[in-house]
């Protein structure tokens, strides 16, 4: 469903649960800084709440960019990891972008196992920094299976 202003608390909770292991590995990033960054980037018009098993299990924030969609965040509660929820959500975003002829871009924390999913979906690394690999799926790429 589309996001609402009151979803920020839920989004922060899921984000910190999902990103906790990655934050622990990055000595110069802490939960307080990440929460502040999340709040600074929060734009309710870009938010979709993800449901599974009849309840909220995650969220995605996708922003339009020049001939692309930039996925700012996609967070699934760890209790619901490895059930195909992230992949299904990603395929919806890719399909919508492909219909417009747009690319999809994202950044994934180094060491995050979700990177393997993104590679299976046809994303490729374009560049990186100390904490993230930045990836892109082009509309010319084969449709994800």
N, C-alpha and C positions, 0 to 999 in steps of 0.2 A: 504494500500500500504506500501511497505518498507519505513522506515524513511530515511531522507536526513539530512545532516549537517544543512541546513537552517531551519529545523523544530524546532530547539531549542527554538526560540522565541515564536512560537505558543505553544509548549509544556509547557513552563514556564508560559505563560499567562493562559492557561487552568488549569494548576496545582494550581496556586495561586487563581484562581476563585473558583475551586472546593474545595480546602483545607482551604480557608479563615475561615470558621466557626470553623474548628478543631484547626487552629492555634490560634484563639482568646481564646479558652478554655485552651490551654497549655501555661501557663504564661512564661515558660522558652524557648519557641520556637517562633521565629518571622519570618516574611516573608523573610527578608534578609538572615537569616541563612538557611531557607528552600530552597531559590533560589540557594545559594551556594552549598548546599548538592545535589540538582538536577543537577547542572552543573558538580559536581565532579563525579556523578554516570552515567552521560550521555554517552552512547555508541551507536552510530547511527546504528551499526549492530544489536542491540537488539530491535530497535524501529519499531513499526508498527503504521501508522496513521489510525484512525478509521473514516469512512465516514458514513453519514446518510443524507437523504434528499438532496443528491447531494453536500454536503459540508463537510469539516473537522469538526468533532465534538469532537474528543478526540484522545487519544493515549495510547499505552501500551508498556511497556518495560519489556521483559521477557528474563532472562539469563539462560543458561544451568548451572546446578549444578549436583553433583554426583547422577545419577539415578533419577533426578528431573529437573523440570523447576521452577525457582524462579521468580515470578512476582514482579519486583521491583516497578512498578507503573502501575496503570490503571486509567486514568483520563478522565472523560467525562465532557464536558462543562455543568454547571448546567442548562442551558437552555434546555438541552436534557436529563435530568435525568428522571427516571421513565417511560422510553419508551421501556425498554428491551434491550437497546444497550449494556450495561455492561454485562448482562447475556449472550447475544449472543456471545460477544467476549470471555467471560470466557469459554463458551461451546466449542468454536473452539480450544482454548488452551488446555483444558482438553482432547478433542478428539485426538489432535495431540500427547499429552503426553501418553494417554492410548494406542495408536497404537504402541508406543515404549516400553510400560510397565513402564513408568516413573511416578513418583508422581508430584504433583504441590504444591508449597509452596508460601506463601505470608505473609505480615504483614499488618494489617489494624489498622488505628488509633482508639484508644478507643473512643467509642461514635459514630463512623461512621455507619450510617444505612446500608451501603453496607455489613456489617458483616452478616446481616440476609440473604442476597442473597448467600453469600459464604457458610453459613450453609445449605441452601436449596440445594446447588449444591453438598453437601457431604463433605465439608471441616470441620475439627475439630480443636479446639485450642490445640496446643502442648505446648506453654509457652507464657509468656507475659513479658513486662517491663513497665516502667512508662507511656509510650505513646502508645504502640501498643499491640495488640493480634496477635500472630503468629499462622498461620493455615496451615493445610496440607490436601491435597486430595491424597489418595493412589489409584494406578491403580486397586487394588482389590475392591475399592468402587463401588457401583452400578453406572452406567452411569447416568449423570444428565438428568432430563426430560425437 
